[in-house]
Amino acid sequence: MALRCLRVLHLSGEPLRARLAQDLATRLPHLRVRNIYGATEVCADATAHQVTGRETGNVPIGTPLPGVTARVLHEDGGSVPDGTTGELVIGGAGLALGYVGDPARTAARFVPAADGVGRREYRTGDLAVRRTDGALEVLGRADRQIKVRGVRVEPAEVETALVDHAAIAEALVVQRDRAGHAPSWSPTSIRRLRNRARPSYGASCANGSSPPRSPTRGGRRGLASPGVRQDRRRQPARTRP
């Protein structure tokens, strides 16, 4: 097998599932696998976990690399106890200066460090928990951001591109694990609209339509899955002759 010569494998960009970690440990027992976590804002790598193949659920992202700090914070900016969910905040070496031409976003994401000596930290937007063994585990996002093939996609930006069309009054973008499509618009037409503002990874593989509904009545969770076209037009009541 060609991979027999491989000794070290670093995985990042997407959550590492326990099943894949177990398969690697079984098929390539000599391989040292590390689950790496980071972001462009912190020069890609910030934490690392040595995979054992015995993990369950999401594989932890481990502990901070040398020169890097990682804290789990409450909404008010205070640290949360181990085992409690909060936002993951990264500090130390490698932090970017900010977003070019976007001071508002820079101020929101790059915040003063808790020690108050002029250092900064980056708010990742990831929800995480520090386990009792000290390893960090990412649980999801605090916002709507999703990843497609390892690349960030902001659903709100895709929605904005869609509603720019005069024939679309509202748009809602949701992530599905699987997708077919039975759209009322042609797939080609919708894809053309999206691609005006989004690169290829920001164009979904499924399109669909559903009746208008208030965000307070079902919200995103209440949307039908792509491939299930809703038709809830009220039918006339039947009466006996």
TORLUM-552628 format. One record per atom (N, C-alpha, C, O): x, y negated, z. Coordinates in steps of 0.2 Angstrom, whole numbers, plus 2048, in hexadecimal, padded with zeros to 3 digits. Last residue first. Example, Ala and Ser with C-alpha at 12.3 -4.5 7.8 and 13.67 -1.06 7.14 Angstrom:
<sites>
84080B823 844805824 840800827 8437FA828 84281C827 83E816827 842810827 84781182A 
</sites>
This chain:
<sites>
6907B07FE 68A7AD7FA 6847AD7FD 67F7AB7FB 69C7AA80A 6977B0807 6927AC803 68F7A7805 6AB7A2805 6A47A2808 6A07A8806 6A07A9800 6BC79E807 6B77A3804 6B07A2808 6B07A380E 6C478F805 6C1794809 6BC798806 6B8795802 6D178D7F9 6CA78B7FB 6C7791800 6C97977FE 6E278C7FF 6DD78F7FB 6D678D7FE 6D578C804 6EF781800 6E9783803 6E47867FE 6E37827F9 6FF7877FC 6FA7827FA 6F37857FD 6F278B7FD 70B78C7FF 70678C804 701787802 6FE784807 7187937FA 7127917F6 70C7917FB 7097967FC 72A7947F9 7247947FD 71E7917F9 71F78C7F5 7347A07F4 73179A7F2 72A79A7F5 72679E7F5 7427A67F8 73B7A77FA 7377A17F9 73879C7FD 74E7A27F4 74C7A87F1 7447AA7F3 7417AE7F0 75379C804 75379B7FC 7527A27F9 7547A77FC 74879D811 74E79F80E 74E79E807 74879F804 73E78F817 73F796814 746797811 74979280F 741787826 74278781F 74278E81D 745792820 742786834 73C788831 73C78882A 73778A827 74E780837 74D788838 74778A835 747790834 74C773835 750777830 74F77E831 74F78282C 73B77183B 74276E839 746773834 743776830 72F773841 73377883F 73A77783D 73F77B83E 72C764842 72776A841 72B77083E 72A771838 73475A842 73275C849 72D762848 72B76584D 736757835 73C75A839 73975D840 73D761842 72875B82C 72B757830 73175A834 730760835 72876181B 727762822 72A75D826 73075B825 72376580A 72676080F 724762816 71E764817 726776805 722770806 72576B80B 72976D80F 7357787FC 73077A800 72C774802 72E76F801 74177F7F0 73C77A7F2 73877D7F7 7367837F7 7527837EC 74B7847EE 74777E7F0 74A7797F1 76178A7E8 75D7857E8 7567877E9 75478C7E8 7727917EB 76A7927EB 76778B7EB 7697867EF 77F78E7EC 77D7937E7 7757947E6 7737987E2 78477C7ED 7817837F0 77F7877EA 77F7857E5 7927747EC 78C7757E8 78A77C7EB 78D7817EA 79E7717F2 79976E7F5 79276F7F1 78D76D7F3 7A87777EA 7A677A7F0 7A07777F4 79E77A7F8 7A976D7DF 7A57747DE 7A47777E4 79E77B7E5 7A575D7E6 7A97627E2 7A67697E2 7A07697E5 7977517E4 79B7567E8 79F75B7E4 79D75C7DE 7917487DC 7947467E2 79874B7E6 79C7497EA 78D74F7D1 78F7487D0 7927467D6 7977417D5 78875C7D6 78F75B7D3 7917547D2 7977527D1 77B75A7D8 77F75B7DD 7877597DB 78A7567DF 7767597CB 7757547CF 77A7547D5 77D74F7D7 7797667C6 77C7607C2 77B75A7C7 7807567C7 77176E7CE 77976E7CE 77C7687CB 7817667CE 76576B7C9 7677697D0 76E7697D1 7717657D4 76576F7BC 7647687BD 7667667C4 7697617C5 76877D7BD 76D7797BA 76C7717BB 77076E7BC 75D7827C4 7637827C7 76877D7C4 76C77A7C8 74E7787C2 75377D7BF 75977C7C3 75B7777C5 7427787CF 7477747CB 74B7797C8 74C77F7CB 73D7827D6 73877F7D2 73C77A7CD 73A7797C8 7477917D8 74678A7D9 7407877D4 73F78B7CF 74C79D7E0 74679D7DC 7437967DC 73E7947DE 75B7A67E4 7577A07E3 7517A17DE 7517A47D9 7637AC7F2 7617AD7EB 75E7A77EA 75E7A27EE 7707AE7FE 76B7AA7FA 76A7AD7F3 76E7AF7F0 7767AF80F 7757B2808 7707AE805 76C7AA808 7787A6819 77D7AB818 77C7AF811 7817B080E 775795816 77379B816 7787A0815 77D79F812 77478481B 77878981A 77579081B 771791820 76A777814 76C77B819 770781817 771782811 765767810 76A76C80F 76B770815 76D76D81A 75875E80A 75A761810 75F76780E 75D76B80A 75174F803 755755802 757757809 75975380D 7447457FC 747748802 74B74E800 7497527FB 7407427EF 73F73D7F4 74373F7FA 74573A7FE 7467427DE 7467457E5 7457407EA 74973C7EB 74673B7D3 7407407D4 7417437DA 73C7487DC 7517337D3 74B7307D4 7457347D5 7407337D8 75F7387DC 75B7397D6 7547367D8 7517377DD 7647377E9 7667317E4 7617327DE 76072D7DA 7627427EF 75D73D7F0 75E7377EB 75A7337EB 76E7497ED 76874B7EA 7637467EA 75F7457E5 7787427F4 7797427ED 7727447EA 7717427E4 773744801 77373D7FE 77473D7F7 7707397F3 775751803 76E74F803 76E748800 7697467FC 783751803 7807557FD 7787527FD 7767517F7 78574A80F 787747809 78474B803 7837477FE 77F753818 77C74C817 77F749811 77B74680D 78875E818 78175F815 77E758814 77B75780F 79875E815 79475A819 78D75A815 78C757810 7A476B815 79F768811 79A764816 79876781B 7B5770815 7AF76D818 7AA76A813 7AC76780E 7BA78080F 7BA77980E 7B4776812 7AE778811 7B978E810 7BE78A814 7BF783813 7C3780816 7AE791808 7B4793806 7BA78F809 7BF78D806 7A6784811 7A578880B 7AC78A808 7B0786806 7A0780820 7A678181C 7A4786817 7A078B818 797771827 798778825 79E779821 7A177481F 790766832 79576882E 79676F82D 795773832 78776183C 784766836 78A768831 78876B82D 78F76384C 78B75F847 789764841 78976A843 79576B854 791767857 78D763852 78875F854 79777C84E 79877584D 793771852 78E773853 79E78A857 79A787852 79C780851 7A177E854 7A7790860 7A0793860 79C79085A 797793858 7B7795863 7B379185F 7AC79485E 7AB79985C 7C0798871 7BC79B86C 7B7796869 7B479286D 7D1799879 7CB795876 7C7799871 7CA79D86D 7D77A1887 7D67A0880 7D079C87E 7CB79C882 7D77A2895 7DA79C892 7DA79C88B 7DB796888 7D07AC89A 7D77AE899 7DB7A8896 7E07A9894 7C37A789B 7C77A78A1 7CE7A98A0 7D27A88A4 7C279B88D 7C07A1890 7C57A2897 7C979E898 7BB78D888 7C179088A 7BF79688E 7BC795893 7B178A879 7B178C880 7B878F882 7BB79287E 7AB77E86D 7AF78386F 7AE785877 7AB78187B 7A577685F 7A3778865 7A877E867 7A8783864 7AE76A855 7AC771856 7AA77285E 7AD76F862 7B175D854 7AA75E853 7A9766853 7A3768852 7BE759858 7BD75D852 7B675E850 7B575F84A 7C674A85C 7BF74E85D 7BE752857 7BC74F852 7D6748860 7D274985A 7CC74D85C 7CC75385F 7DE73C86A 7DC742869 7D7742863 7D473D862 7ED73286E 7E673386B 7E573A86B 7E973E86B 7F672887A 7F572D876 7EE72E873 7E972C877 7F671E884 7F671C87D 7F6722878 7F5720872 7F3723890 7FA72088F 7FB71F888 80171F885 7E772A895 7E7723894 7EE720893 7EF71A895 7E4737895 7E973589A 7EA72D89A 7EE72B89E 7DB73A88B 7D8739892 7DE736897 7DC73389C 7DD73087C 7DE736881 7DC735888 7DC72F88A 7D2728872 7D7728877 7D772E87B 7D273187D 7CD731862 7CC72D869 7D172D86D 7D673186D 7C8733853 7CE732857 7CE72E85D 7CD72785C 7BA731850 7BE738850 7C4738854 7C673D857 7B7724850 7B2729852 7B6730854 7B4733859 7C171D849 7C071C850 7BB721853 7BC722859 7BF72383C 7C5724840 7C4723847 7C772784C 7B371E839 7B472583A 7BA72783D 7BA72B842 7B7711838 7B171383C 7B271A83E 7B171C843 7C171082E 7C270E835 7BD71183A 7BF71383F 7C5715821 7BF717824 7C071682C 7C171B82F 7D1715819 7CB711817 7C571281B 7BF70F819 7D672581E 7D771F81A 7D171B818 7CD71E815 7D472A82E 7D172A828 7D3724824 7D171F826 7E372C838 7DC72B837 7DA72C830 7DE72F82C 7F073283B 7EE72B83D 7E772983C 7E5724840 7EF743841 7EF73E83C 7EE73783F 7EC736844 7F974B84D 7F374884B 7F4743846 7F973F845 805752850 80275384A 7FC750848 7F9750843 805755862 80975485B 804755855 80075A856 7F675086B 7FD75286A 800751863 7FE74C860 7E575886A 7EA75286B 7F175586A 7F375B868 7D475C867 7DB75D866 7E0757866 7DE752864 7C676286E 7CA75C86C 7D175E86C 7D4761871 7B676A86C 7BD76B86C 7C176486A 7BF762864 7A8767877 7AC766870 7B3766871 7B6764876 7A2776880 7A376E87F 7A776D878 7A8772874 79D78288B 79D780884 79E778884 79B774888 7A678A898 7A1785896 7A278388F 7A878188D 7B179189B 7AB79589A 7A5791898 79F793897 7B87858A6 7B978B8A2 7B278F8A1 7AF7908A6 7AF7758A6 7B377B8A9 7B37818A4 7B078189F 7B476789C 7AF76C89F 7B27728A2 7B87738A0 7B975689E 7BB75D89C 7B576289F 7B37608A5 7AF748897 7B374C89C 7B475389B 7B0756897 7A874388D 7AF74288D 7B3746892 7B9746892 79A74588D 79D73F890 7A473E890 7A7739893 799751887 79774C883 79A745886 79B740883 7A975A88D 7A175988D 7A0753889 7A474F886 7B6763884 7B375D888 7AB75D887 7A875F883 7C476C885 7BD76C883 7B9767888 7BA76788E 7D476987D 7D0768883 7C9769880 7C776887A 7E576B879 7DE76D877 7D976D87D 7DB770882 7F4765872 7EF766878 7E8768875 7E7765870 80476A86D 7FD76886B 7F9769872 7FB76E876 81176E86F 81076786E 80976586C 80875F86B 80E77F869 81277A86D 81177386B 811772865 7FC782867 803783865 80777E869 80577986C 7EF787873 7F278286F 7FA78486D 7FD787871 7E8798870 7EA792875 7EE78D870 7F078F86B 7DA79F868 7E079F86C 7E1799870 7DD796873 7CF7A1861 7D479D85D 7DA79C862 7DF79985F 7C77B1862 7C97AB864 7CE7A7860 7D27AA85C 7BC7B8856 7C27B9859 7C47B285C 7C37AD858 7AB7BB85A 7B07B7857 7B77B785A 7B77B7860 7A97CC85E 7A67C685D 7AB7C1859 7AE7C4854 7B87D2866 7B17D3864 7AE7CC863 7B07C7865 7C87D9864 7C47D4865 7BD7D6863 7BB7DA85F 7D27E2861 7CD7E4867 7C87DF868 7C47E086C 7DB7DD859 7D77E2856 7D27E485B 7CD7E8859 7E37D385E 7E57D9860 7E17DF85C 7E37E585C 7EB7C4858 7E67C8858 7E87CF85A 7ED7D2858 7F07B6861 7F37BC85E 7ED7C285E 7EB7C4863 7EB7A685C 7E97AC860 7EC7B285D 7EB7B3857 7EE79485D 7EF79B85A 7ED7A185F 7EE7A0865 7EB783858 7EB78985D 7EC78F859 7EC790853 7EF77B84D 7EF778854 7EF77E859 7F277D85E 7F277683C 7F377C842 7F3778848 7F777484A 7EF76A834 7ED771833 7ED776839 7E877983A 7F175D839 7F6760835 7F5768835 7FA76C835 7E575983E 7EB75B843 7F075F840 7F3763843 7DD757834 7DE751838 7E475283D 7E774E841 7DB76382E 7DF75E82B 7E275982F 7E775682F 7DC76F83C 7D876B837 7DD766834 7E3765836 7DB77F844 7DE779843 7D977583E 7D477783C 7E0790849 7DB78A848 7DE784848 7E478284A 7E47A0844 7E6799845 7E0795844 7DC795840 7E77B084A 7E27AC848 7E37A4849 7E47A284F 7F37BB844 7F27B5848 7EC7B1846 7EC7B0840 7FA7CB844 7F57C7841 7F37C1846 7F27C284C 8067D583F 8057D1844 8007CB842 8027C783D 8057E683A 8047DF839 8027DB83F 7FE7DD843 8047F483D 80B7F083E 80A7E983D 80F7E583F 7F87F8839 7F97F7840 8007F4842 8017F2847 7EE7F682E 7F47F482E 7F77F3835 7F87ED838 7E17FC831 7E57FE82B 7EC7FC82B 7F07FF827 7DE7F783E 7DE7FE83D 7E2800837 7E6805837 7E07E983E 7E47ED843 7E47F5841 7E97F8843 7D77E6834 7DE7E5833 7E27E9837 7E77EC836 7CB7EA83A 7CD7EE834 7D47ED832 7D87F1831 7CA7E1844 7CB7E8846 7CD7EC840 7D17F1840 7C97D583D 7CF7D6842 7D07DD843 7D67E0843 7BD7D7837 7C37D7833 7C97D8837 7CE7DB835 7B57D8843 7B57DE83F 7BB7DD83A 7BF7E2839 7B67CB848 7B97D084C 7BA7D6847 7BF7DA848 7BA7BD83D 7B57C2840 7B87C8843 7BE7CA840 7BF7AD83E 7C17B483D 7BD7B9841 7BC7B8847 7B979F835 7B97A483B 7BB7AB83A 7B97AE835 7C579882A 7BF79B82B 7BF79F832 7C47A1834 7D279382B 7CD790827 7C6792827 7C278E826 7DE7A182D 7DA79A82F 7D679882A 7D579B824 7EA7AC831 7E37AB82E 7E07A5831 7E17A4837 7F97B382E 7F67AE831 7EF7AC82E 7EF7AC828 8037C1830 7FD7BF82C 7FA7B9831 7F77BB836 8127CA82E 80E7C5832 8097C282D 80A7C1828 8167D4826 8177D582D 8137D0831 8117D2836 8147DF817 8127D881B 8137D9822 8117DF825 8177EB812 81D7E6813 81B7E0816 81F7DC818 80A7F0810 80E7F3815 8147EF816 8177EF81C 8037EB805 8037E780B 8077EA811 8087E7816 8037F57FC 8077EF7FB 8087EB801 80D7E8802 804806800 800800800 8047FA800 8097F9804 
</sites>
